C-alpha cells in the first residue's frame, strides 16, 4: 500500500472531480481519498465522481491519497501530480 498527503489548491467543482476520477480509472489499483473533517474521518473512492463530491473536499483541505494494488506506485504518483497541478485547471 502506498500513501501520500497533499493539499487541494483549487476549488472543488464537478469538472475537476470528473478529471480526477477519469485519471484514477486508468489504474487497476484501488484508490481512496481520505480527509479529516471536524471530528470524523471521511473517505471517498477516487474513481467515483459522486463519492469524491460527497466527501466535500474543497480548496485548502489536506487529503491523503491511498493506492492499493498492482500499479499502486504509479497510481499514487499520477494522482498526487494532478492534484498538485490543479486537477486539470
Secondary structure, DSSP 4 states (H G I P E B T S, - for coil): -EEEEEE--S---HHHHHHHHHHHTTSSSEEEEEEEETTEEEEEETT-HHHHHHTT--TT-EEEEEEESTTHHHHHHHHHHHHHTTTT-
